[in-house]
């Protein structure tokens, strides 16, 4: 149990945030497939990314960690070996789904498991297209849930054209990784653009990638050329909590340095600005194909409710709990549509937001199957809330309480999944 007292002063200062979780995962996986040693700096040493390291080590990859720097000695595209034990992805859907794509073409057996939360999450959305490519995969609950076993590939996987029913960077990435080993190009067509870190990094490693509208095509290869160094940008999902807190606390003025502003991840900036937030993008540069900048935020005097949904949702799906906090302090009603995906995250985040956030601001939050409604400007009170072992719920509840009348949360340690030093900074 951790108690967060209301902040009695504004936020001021200049600071950095942890490395991007999505980029950290992909840097480990792709570096493992090169033929050289790669130094990864500003790596996020959260539990999720450490799950990826643990799995890659069991697959025969040499990985050394020294603080926020990682050395990966690649074994080549065909150098992975059969693990002697079950691969445990922990709480990390990214670890599981990306490695399912990578291991589906391999000629050895792999079995995955995960924690209680991950074992409930739907994996059919990955298994279905991989089976279309010829992969042999069996799992619990009619091939929908962990534990999941990938049988040795008897034939080279088929290159396919796959139209995704729901935009998902994890599913897309799994198919692109499998496509490296296929007998022909693989094309993934998204209903809306999702984060494109995998495409950018594959291209940086020399893979042939072609993009046309929402279609991404990858060509098979027998070699990836790893760079000597990869610098991971700061994670905009971790920046989200400070963006919101500085926006709603009078007198705040902060600068968050070296944040990744990949255009497939900046939906939160667009929405906050539309609500009236004062956010400036300064000192922009490019590193490893990713846009990086400092974000300067000053408090907003007139935050207003907005309505959004559709194609912007994949660009901010992980930031919706933090945006819901901002909406509670805005004047008017905010309506967030097309967020059914929140129901299959680490917890049912849509239900969690309504139940837990209403404890702090009663009668403010409601939801339908795929829509979140926030009626801003209502009274805030001290409350005891449950994180449901969800790191993003924990951090959003913390900033909500800090900007309101305080909050007590039951499982603060779950923030270690993505932001181990969050409470130290708060």
ZAMARGU-4260 file (C-alpha; in steps of 0.2 Angstrom, whole numbers, plus 5000, padded with zeros to 4 digits):
<rodrens>
0) 5000/5000/5000 | 5007/5017/4995 | 4999/5034/5000 | 5001/5049/4988 | 4998/5065/4996
5) 4991/5080/4985 | 5005/5091/4978 | 5004/5108/4986 | 5015/5117/4973 | 5018/5117/4955
10) 5030/5105/4945 | 5046/5114/4939 | 5062/5107/4932 | 5071/5098/4918 | 5073/5079/4918
15) 5074/5063/4907 | 5063/5048/4907 | 5067/5030/4905 | 5071/5022/4888 | 5056/5018/4876
20) 5049/5001/4881 | 5044/4996/4863 | 5061/5001/4856 | 5070/4992/4870 | 5061/4976/4866
25) 5065/4977/4848 | 5083/4982/4850 | 5087/4966/4860 | 5077/4955/4848 | 5085/4961/4832
30) 5102/4963/4839 | 5101/4945/4843 | 5099/4941/4824 | 5114/4950/4818 | 5132/4944/4817
35) 5141/4956/4828 | 5141/4964/4845 | 5128/4978/4847 | 5129/4991/4862 | 5112/4997/4867
40) 5111/5013/4878 | 5097/5020/4888 | 5089/5003/4888 | 5073/5002/4899 | 5077/4989/4913
45) 5059/4987/4918 | 5052/4969/4921 | 5044/4968/4903 | 5060/4971/4894 | 5070/4960/4906
50) 5058/4946/4901 | 5064/4948/4883 | 5082/4947/4888 | 5078/4932/4898 | 5070/4923/4884
55) 5083/4928/4871 | 5097/4921/4883 | 5087/4904/4884 | 5087/4904/4865 | 5106/4904/4865
60) 5110/4923/4864 | 5124/4931/4874 | 5118/4947/4883 | 5128/4957/4896 | 5120/4971/4906
65) 5129/4985/4914 | 5116/4998/4921 | 5107/5006/4906 | 5119/4999/4893 | 5117/4981/4886
70) 5129/4971/4875 | 5121/4959/4863 | 5132/4946/4853 | 5121/4941/4839 | 5120/4923/4833
75) 5114/4927/4815 | 5097/4925/4808 | 5098/4906/4809 | 5108/4905/4825 | 5094/4903/4838
80) 5094/4886/4848 | 5080/4876/4856 | 5078/4882/4874 | 5080/4869/4887 | 5066/4876/4897
85) 5049/4885/4895 | 5050/4903/4890 | 5042/4914/4903 | 5036/4931/4895 | 5031/4937/4913
90) 5018/4951/4910 | 5025/4956/4893 | 5013/4955/4878 | 5026/4962/4867 | 5039/4949/4872
95) 5027/4935/4869 | 5019/4941/4853 | 5035/4946/4844 | 5044/4930/4849 | 5030/4920/4843
100) 5033/4927/4826 | 5051/4925/4827 | 5050/4907/4833 | 5036/4901/4822 | 5049/4898/4807
105) 5062/4889/4818 | 5065/4870/4817 | 5064/4867/4835 | 5050/4867/4849 | 5046/4881/4860
110) 5034/4883/4874 | 5028/4899/4882 | 5020/4904/4898 | 5017/4920/4907 | 5010/4928/4923
115) 4991/4927/4928 | 4987/4943/4918 | 4996/4937/4902 | 4988/4920/4903 | 4971/4928/4901
120) 4976/4939/4886 | 4970/4934/4869 | 4983/4926/4858 | 4972/4920/4844 | 4975/4936/4834
125) 4993/4931/4832 | 4991/4913/4830 | 4978/4914/4816 | 4989/4923/4804 | 5005/4913/4808
130) 4995/4897/4805 | 4990/4905/4788 | 5009/4906/4785 | 5011/4887/4789 | 5016/4888/4807
135) 5011/4874/4819 | 5005/4881/4835 | 4995/4874/4849 | 4988/4883/4865 | 4976/4882/4879
140) 4957/4886/4876 | 4957/4881/4858 | 4973/4890/4853 | 4968/4907/4862 | 4978/4907/4878
145) 4995/4903/4886 | 5003/4891/4889 | 5007/4890/4870 | 5019/4878/4861 | 5026/4881/4844
150) 5031/4865/4835 | 5046/4863/4824 | 5043/4871/4807 | 5043/4856/4794 | 5043/4868/4779
155) 5048/4886/4775 | 5034/4897/4780 | 5023/4905/4766 | 5023/4923/4762 | 5005/4929/4764
160) 4995/4945/4762 | 4986/4948/4778 | 4973/4961/4782 | 4972/4964/4800 | 4955/4966/4808
165) 4962/4977/4822 | 4977/4988/4821 | 4991/4981/4833 | 5009/4984/4832 | 5013/4968/4841
170) 5003/4957/4829 | 5011/4967/4814 | 5028/4965/4821 | 5026/4946/4824 | 5021/4944/4806
175) 5036/4954/4799 | 5048/4944/4810 | 5041/4928/4803 | 5041/4936/4786 | 5060/4937/4787
180) 5061/4918/4785 | 5046/4915/4772 | 5047/4909/4755 | 5040/4925/4747 | 5036/4943/4753
185) 5024/4945/4767 | 5012/4960/4767 | 5002/4966/4782 | 4988/4978/4779 | 4982/4988/4794
190) 4965/4997/4796 | 4975/5012/4804 | 4993/5015/4807 | 5000/5007/4823 | 5017/5011/4830
195) 5031/5007/4817 | 5046/5004/4828 | 5048/4987/4820 | 5048/4993/4802 | 5061/5007/4806
200) 5073/4996/4815 | 5072/4982/4803 | 5076/4994/4789 | 5091/5000/4800 | 5097/4982/4801
205) 5096/4981/4782 | 5080/4972/4779 | 5070/4976/4764 | 5054/4985/4769 | 5041/4993/4757
210) 5027/5004/4764 | 5012/5009/4753 | 4997/5018/4763 | 4993/5006/4777 | 5002/4991/4769
215) 5019/4985/4775 | 5028/4972/4764 | 5044/4963/4770 | 5055/4953/4759 | 5064/4937/4765
220) 5082/4938/4769 | 5097/4927/4775 | 5106/4941/4784 | 5104/4956/4795 | 5117/4969/4797
225) 5117/4976/4815 | 5123/4993/4819 | 5137/4995/4832 | 5126/5005/4843 | 5108/5009/4846
230) 5102/5023/4857 | 5085/5021/4864 | 5074/5037/4865 | 5065/5041/4880 | 5047/5033/4881
235) 5033/5045/4877 | 5021/5033/4887 | 5032/5036/4902 | 5032/5055/4898 | 5013/5055/4898
240) 5011/5056/4917 | 5022/5071/4918 | 5014/5079/4903 | 4997/5078/4911 | 5002/5082/4929
245) 5011/5098/4923 | 4996/5103/4912 | 4984/5102/4927 | 4994/5109/4941 | 4994/5128/4941
250) 5011/5136/4939 | 5020/5121/4932 | 5034/5123/4920 | 5044/5107/4915 | 5055/5101/4901
255) 5057/5082/4898 | 5072/5079/4888 | 5076/5067/4874 | 5058/5060/4871 | 5054/5049/4856
260) 5041/5058/4846 | 5039/5045/4832 | 5023/5050/4823 | 5014/5034/4827 | 5016/5037/4846
265) 5012/5056/4847 | 4993/5055/4848 | 4994/5060/4866 | 5002/5077/4861 | 4988/5080/4848
270) 4974/5077/4860 | 4982/5087/4875 | 4985/5102/4863 | 4967/5100/4857 | 4961/5101/4875
275) 4971/5117/4878 | 4988/5110/4884 | 5003/5121/4882 | 5016/5109/4875 | 5031/5114/4865
280) 5043/5102/4855 | 5061/5109/4855 | 5078/5103/4850 | 5072/5090/4838 | 5084/5077/4831
285) 5085/5060/4823 | 5093/5045/4831 | 5093/5027/4824 | 5079/5032/4812 | 5068/5039/4827
290) 5063/5057/4830 | 5068/5063/4847 | 5065/5080/4855 | 5063/5089/4872 | 5045/5093/4877
295) 5042/5109/4886 | 5025/5109/4896 | 5018/5124/4906 | 5001/5123/4915 | 4985/5126/4906
300) 4972/5138/4913 | 4958/5133/4902 | 4958/5114/4899 | 4942/5109/4889 | 4934/5092/4886
305) 4936/5085/4868 | 4929/5070/4858 | 4940/5058/4848 | 4942/5040/4841 | 4945/5031/4825
310) 4963/5031/4818 | 4971/5041/4832 | 4967/5027/4845 | 4982/5016/4840 | 4993/5031/4842
315) 4989/5033/4860 | 4981/5017/4867 | 4993/5015/4881 | 4991/5034/4886 | 4972/5034/4888
320) 4972/5031/4907 | 4983/5047/4909 | 4972/5056/4897 | 4957/5052/4907 | 4965/5060/4922
325) 4967/5076/4911 | 4949/5075/4906 | 4943/5074/4924 | 4951/5092/4927 | 4944/5099/4910
330) 4928/5109/4908 | 4915/5099/4899 | 4913/5081/4893 | 4927/5071/4885 | 4921/5056/4874
335) 4934/5043/4869 | 4928/5031/4856 | 4934/5015/4848 | 4944/5009/4864 | 4938/4991/4865
340) 4956/4986/4865 | 4958/4993/4882 | 4947/4978/4888 | 4961/4965/4884 | 4976/4974/4891
345) 4985/4969/4907 | 4968/4971/4915 | 4951/4977/4908 | 4957/4995/4908 | 4940/5002/4903
350) 4932/4994/4918 | 4946/4999/4929 | 4946/5017/4925 | 4927/5018/4928 | 4928/5009/4945
355) 4944/5016/4952 | 4944/5034/4945 | 4926/5036/4951 | 4933/5034/4969 | 4943/5049/4967
360) 4931/5059/4957 | 4913/5052/4959 | 4901/5051/4945 | 4914/5057/4933 | 4918/5041/4922
365) 4907/5029/4913 | 4909/5017/4898 | 4900/5007/4885 | 4908/4992/4877 | 4920/5003/4867
370) 4918/5021/4873 | 4924/5030/4888 | 4915/5046/4894 | 4922/5058/4907 | 4912/5073/4914
375) 4925/5085/4919 | 4926/5098/4933 | 4918/5088/4947 | 4923/5087/4965 | 4938/5076/4970
380) 4941/5067/4986 | 4954/5056/4994 | 4951/5038/4990 | 4959/5020/4992 | 4961/5012/4975
385) 4967/4996/4967 | 4979/4995/4953 | 4974/4978/4947 | 4993/4974/4945 | 4992/4986/4930
390) 5007/4998/4929 | 4998/5011/4919 | 4983/5011/4931 | 4995/5013/4946 | 5004/5028/4938
395) 4988/5036/4932 | 4980/5034/4949 | 4996/5042/4957 | 4996/5058/4947 | 4977/5059/4949
400) 4979/5059/4968 | 4993/5070/4968 | 4983/5083/4958 | 4968/5081/4968 | 4965/5076/4987
405) 4977/5061/4988 | 4976/5043/4985 | 4981/5026/4992 | 4985/5012/4980 | 4987/4994/4984
410) 5001/4988/4973 | 5014/5001/4969 | 5027/4989/4964 | 5019/4985/4948 | 5026/5001/4940
415) 5042/4991/4939 | 5036/4984/4923 | 5039/5000/4914 | 5045/5014/4925 | 5055/5007/4941
420) 5059/5025/4947 | 5042/5033/4944 | 5038/5035/4963 | 5056/5041/4967 | 5053/5056/4954
425) 5035/5059/4960
</rodrens>
